[in-house]
Amino acid sequence: MNSDDKTLLAIVDEFKRGGWVMGVLGALGMLARLILTNEKFILFIWIRKGIAGGIVGVLMYLSLYGLDMSPMYKSVLCSMSGSFAPEIFESIRLQIIKKLKL
């Protein structure tokens, strides 16, 4: 597949070849944030927030897929977005609850 092919299969193939690393970077970004906080969390919270960081990292990868940008910057964006995952999910959850109450 050439680099101009933006079909879903091309994106999936790219993800299999190396895009999954962005999910790992997102989870590691969240893990770094948890390590640097003074709050006490139980293991379940660490796992849940790590998974949320990985999901946000993958979503960031998919949104940056066609963008012509240095891979280093893409990886930094994925790990940074992973560290903000709890706030992102909490904001989405509150917006959904707000809309459902109307």
trRosetta pair geometry for C-beta under 8 A, 3 or more apart (Angstrom, degrees):
i j d omega theta_ij theta_ji phi_ij phi_ji
1 5 4.7 -100 -173 51 101 148
1 9 7.8 -170 -87 110 149 95
1 10 4.9 -180 173 -114 154 100
1 13 6.4 124 19 69 146 153
2 5 5.4 115 61 -16 70 100
5 10 4.3 168 114 -78 101 155
6 10 6.4 -109 -124 66 11 137
6 11 7.3 34 -168 -50 53 100
6 66 6.0 16 -116 -93 119 125
7 10 4.8 100 57 4 75 102
7 11 7.3 -140 98 -3 42 86
8 11 5.6 -54 -150 36 36 112
8 12 6.3 35 152 -19 68 105
9 12 5.6 -53 -145 37 33 111
9 13 6.3 34 155 -19 65 105
10 13 5.7 -53 -147 37 31 111
10 14 6.4 32 154 -17 64 106
11 14 5.7 -54 -148 38 31 111
11 15 6.3 34 152 -22 64 106
11 62 7.0 58 -176 -131 129 84
11 65 5.8 3 -126 -160 103 160
12 15 5.5 -53 -148 35 31 114
12 16 6.5 33 153 -20 64 104
13 16 5.7 -52 -149 34 32 111
13 17 6.4 29 154 -18 65 108
14 17 5.7 -58 -148 37 32 111
14 18 7.2 -52 176 47 63 80
14 19 5.5 70 125 -34 78 122
14 65 6.9 116 91 -147 148 108
15 18 7.9 -122 -156 61 19 40
15 19 3.5 -65 -123 57 54 135
15 20 6.2 85 171 -46 75 72
15 58 7.9 50 -143 -149 122 96
15 61 7.2 110 -112 127 92 134
15 62 7.8 2 -85 -81 124 85
16 19 7.4 16 2 34 25 97
16 20 7.2 32 -120 -24 26 113
18 21 5.6 -21 -179 3 68 118
19 22 5.7 -34 -175 14 59 114
19 23 7.8 60 137 -12 68 93
19 58 7.5 80 147 -134 99 74
19 61 5.0 127 -166 166 98 143
19 62 7.9 74 -177 -66 138 64
19 65 7.7 -1 -113 -103 136 97
20 23 5.5 -43 -166 28 54 115
20 24 6.8 54 140 -17 71 100
20 58 7.6 -3 -124 -102 49 102
21 24 5.4 -53 -155 37 42 114
21 25 6.3 45 146 -22 70 102
21 75 7.6 -33 122 -113 109 107
22 25 5.4 -47 -145 36 36 114
22 26 6.5 43 151 -22 63 100
22 57 4.9 -179 144 161 73 96
22 58 6.3 131 95 -91 100 42
22 60 6.6 -142 166 79 125 95
22 61 3.7 134 80 -68 160 125
22 74 7.2 -60 -103 145 123 99
22 75 6.8 -131 -105 -112 78 62
22 78 4.1 -111 -160 -139 92 162
23 26 5.6 -49 -150 32 33 114
23 27 6.6 31 152 -15 64 103
23 54 4.3 44 178 -167 88 83
23 55 7.4 35 -137 -68 100 21
23 57 4.5 148 -115 90 33 115
23 58 4.2 16 -83 -58 103 93
23 61 7.1 -64 -44 -4 70 138
23 78 7.8 -77 -55 -179 25 126
24 27 5.7 -54 -150 38 34 110
24 28 6.2 33 151 -17 66 107
24 54 6.9 19 -79 -118 28 99
24 57 7.3 -129 36 116 26 160
25 28 5.6 -54 -143 40 32 111
25 29 6.3 41 153 -25 64 102
25 57 5.5 160 73 -146 76 139
25 75 5.5 -139 -123 -162 168 82
25 78 4.7 70 89 106 123 114
25 79 4.2 -82 162 -70 97 89
25 82 6.5 178 116 -4 62 147
26 29 5.6 -50 -150 30 30 115
26 30 6.7 27 152 -14 62 103
26 53 4.4 176 145 156 80 73
26 54 5.1 144 83 -104 109 27
26 55 7.4 -128 118 47 148 32
26 56 5.3 177 -163 77 137 78
26 57 1.9 -136 -25 -44 130 118
26 58 6.9 -93 13 -15 149 58
26 60 6.9 153 -82 26 124 124
26 78 5.3 -84 -59 165 86 84
26 79 6.2 -142 -84 -104 36 38
26 81 6.3 -40 -118 84 102 85
26 82 2.7 166 -164 -80 62 125
26 85 7.0 91 173 -58 105 127
27 30 5.8 -54 -153 37 34 110
27 31 6.2 37 149 -21 66 106
27 50 4.7 48 -156 -174 97 80
27 51 7.2 18 -108 -80 110 22
27 53 4.5 133 -101 92 38 109
27 54 3.9 10 -56 -62 105 90
27 57 6.6 -81 -18 2 63 143
27 82 6.0 -93 -35 -166 23 141
28 31 5.3 -50 -142 37 36 115
28 32 6.3 42 155 -22 66 100
28 53 7.6 -161 29 133 30 139
28 79 6.2 -39 79 -129 93 106
28 82 7.1 59 53 103 52 153
29 32 5.8 -50 -149 32 30 112
29 33 6.6 31 151 -18 61 104
29 53 5.8 -171 67 -165 86 127
29 57 7.2 150 22 -77 121 116
29 78 7.5 -175 -17 121 140 59
29 79 3.6 154 -64 -178 120 69
29 80 6.1 -136 -147 -64 148 18
29 81 7.4 81 84 58 162 43
29 82 3.6 119 57 76 119 108
29 83 3.9 -99 152 -43 100 88
30 33 5.6 -53 -152 35 35 114
30 34 6.4 35 151 -19 67 104
30 49 5.2 -169 170 144 128 91
30 50 5.5 178 90 -104 126 45
30 52 6.7 132 -107 77 162 84
30 53 2.9 -127 -17 -59 132 148
30 54 7.8 -82 17 -27 133 61
30 82 4.9 -99 -30 151 90 90
30 83 5.5 -176 -80 -101 47 45
30 85 5.5 -27 -87 25 126 126
30 86 7.7 121 -135 -24 113 91
31 34 5.7 -53 -148 36 33 111
31 35 6.4 34 153 -21 65 105
31 46 7.6 57 -116 -168 77 95
31 50 5.7 37 -65 -105 91 102
31 53 7.3 -133 -20 51 68 164
32 35 5.7 -54 -148 34 32 112
32 36 6.4 23 157 -14 64 110
32 79 8.0 34 20 177 134 110
32 83 6.7 -47 66 -97 98 118
33 36 6.0 -64 -149 40 29 106
33 37 6.7 32 155 -29 65 104
33 83 4.4 134 -42 -149 132 98
34 37 6.0 -52 -149 22 32 111
34 41 6.5 -59 -156 25 113 149
34 46 5.9 116 176 -121 164 85
34 49 6.3 131 -66 93 128 143
34 50 7.9 -55 -6 -62 146 85
41 45 4.1 -118 -171 82 108 132
41 46 5.5 129 115 -52 127 82
41 49 7.8 -42 -166 6 159 136
42 45 5.3 99 57 5 68 102
42 46 7.5 -132 102 -4 38 89
43 46 5.5 -55 -152 35 38 114
43 47 6.3 35 153 -18 70 104
44 47 5.8 -55 -148 38 31 109
44 48 6.1 31 155 -19 66 109
45 48 5.7 -54 -142 39 30 112
45 49 6.1 23 161 -12 65 109
46 49 6.2 -60 -144 42 25 103
46 50 6.1 28 156 -21 62 111
47 50 5.6 -57 -146 37 28 113
47 51 6.4 29 156 -18 64 105
48 51 5.9 -55 -151 35 29 109
48 52 6.5 29 151 -18 63 106
49 52 5.4 -49 -145 37 36 115
49 53 6.4 42 152 -21 65 102
49 85 6.7 140 -165 84 70 120
49 86 5.8 -21 -126 -63 103 109
50 53 5.6 -51 -150 34 32 113
50 54 6.5 33 151 -19 63 103
51 54 5.5 -53 -150 35 34 113
51 55 6.4 36 152 -20 66 103
52 55 5.7 -51 -148 34 33 112
52 56 6.4 28 155 -14 65 106
52 85 4.0 144 130 150 98 131
52 86 6.3 86 106 -72 153 57
52 89 5.6 -70 -150 -26 130 146
53 56 5.9 -57 -146 40 31 107
53 57 6.2 36 153 -23 64 107
53 82 3.5 64 -170 -174 91 93
53 83 6.7 38 -123 -65 118 32
53 85 4.4 -133 -82 -9 54 149
54 57 5.5 -53 -147 34 31 115
54 58 6.5 31 155 -18 65 102
54 82 6.8 46 -59 -128 29 119
55 58 5.9 -55 -152 35 31 109
55 59 6.4 29 151 -16 65 106
55 85 7.2 109 59 -140 88 128
56 59 5.5 -52 -145 39 35 113
56 60 6.2 39 153 -22 66 104
56 81 5.0 -149 145 137 110 97
56 82 5.3 164 78 -97 108 52
56 84 7.3 -145 155 75 163 74
56 85 4.3 -153 -1 -100 143 96
56 88 5.9 108 -107 59 135 154
56 89 7.9 -106 -60 -43 117 95
57 60 5.7 -53 -148 35 30 112
57 61 6.5 35 151 -22 63 102
57 78 4.4 66 -148 -178 84 97
57 79 7.0 29 -109 -79 115 38
57 81 6.4 152 -87 81 52 102
57 82 4.5 5 -57 -69 101 114
58 61 5.5 -49 -150 32 34 115
58 62 6.5 31 153 -16 65 103
59 62 5.8 -54 -148 38 33 109
59 63 6.3 29 154 -16 65 107
59 81 7.9 -125 75 139 93 142
60 63 5.8 -57 -145 40 31 108
60 64 6.1 14 159 -5 67 113
60 77 5.9 -168 174 128 132 96
60 78 4.7 173 90 -106 132 68
60 81 4.5 143 -65 53 146 159
60 82 7.8 -98 8 -43 139 76
61 64 6.1 -70 -144 48 26 98
61 65 6.6 58 151 -67 63 81
61 74 7.3 73 -115 173 67 112
61 78 5.9 30 -58 -100 82 129
62 65 5.6 -12 -153 -32 34 117
64 67 4.8 -64 -162 31 66 125
64 69 6.7 -62 -171 40 112 134
64 74 5.3 164 131 -130 149 103
64 77 6.6 118 -60 87 154 145
64 78 7.8 -107 24 -60 142 94
67 74 7.7 157 78 -91 113 110
69 73 5.2 -95 163 76 111 125
69 74 5.6 129 97 -54 114 94
70 73 4.6 88 67 6 91 102
70 74 7.1 -159 96 -6 49 85
71 74 5.3 -54 -147 38 39 115
71 75 6.2 39 156 -20 70 103
72 75 6.0 -56 -150 36 29 108
72 76 6.5 29 152 -18 63 106
73 76 5.6 -52 -147 36 34 112
73 77 6.3 35 154 -19 66 105
74 77 5.7 -55 -149 37 31 111
74 78 6.4 30 153 -19 65 106
75 78 5.6 -52 -145 36 34 112
75 79 6.4 27 158 -13 66 106
76 79 6.1 -58 -146 41 29 104
76 80 6.1 27 157 -17 65 111
77 80 5.8 -57 -141 41 28 109
77 81 6.1 26 160 -18 65 109
78 81 5.9 -55 -143 38 27 108
78 82 6.4 32 154 -23 61 107
79 82 5.5 -51 -149 33 33 117
79 83 6.8 35 153 -21 63 101
80 83 5.8 -53 -154 31 35 110
80 84 6.9 20 152 -7 64 106
81 84 5.8 -63 -152 44 37 104
81 85 7.2 75 145 -63 62 75
81 88 7.6 33 -174 -41 82 151
82 85 5.5 -8 -162 -36 41 115
84 87 5.2 -55 -176 46 78 113
84 88 5.7 83 126 -29 89 103
85 88 5.5 -59 -143 37 32 113
85 89 6.1 24 164 -13 70 107
86 89 6.0 -59 -144 42 29 105
86 90 6.0 28 158 -19 66 111
87 90 5.7 -55 -140 40 29 111
87 91 6.2 33 158 -21 64 107
88 91 5.9 -57 -151 35 26 111
88 92 6.5 23 153 -15 62 107
89 92 5.7 -54 -146 38 34 111
89 93 6.1 36 154 -21 67 107
90 93 5.6 -53 -144 37 31 114
90 94 6.3 30 157 -18 64 106
91 94 5.9 -55 -147 37 28 109
91 95 6.4 28 155 -18 63 107
92 95 5.8 -57 -149 37 30 111
92 96 6.4 30 154 -19 65 106
93 96 5.9 -56 -149 35 30 110
93 97 6.4 28 154 -16 65 107
94 97 5.7 -53 -145 39 32 111
94 98 6.1 36 154 -22 65 107
95 98 5.6 -52 -145 36 31 114
95 99 6.4 28 156 -16 64 106
96 99 5.9 -57 -148 38 30 108
96 100 6.2 27 156 -17 65 110
97 100 5.8 -59 -145 39 29 110
97 101 6.4 29 157 -21 64 107
98 101 6.1 -59 -151 32 27 110
98 102 7.2 33 152 -29 60 102
99 102 5.9 -50 -159 19 37 115
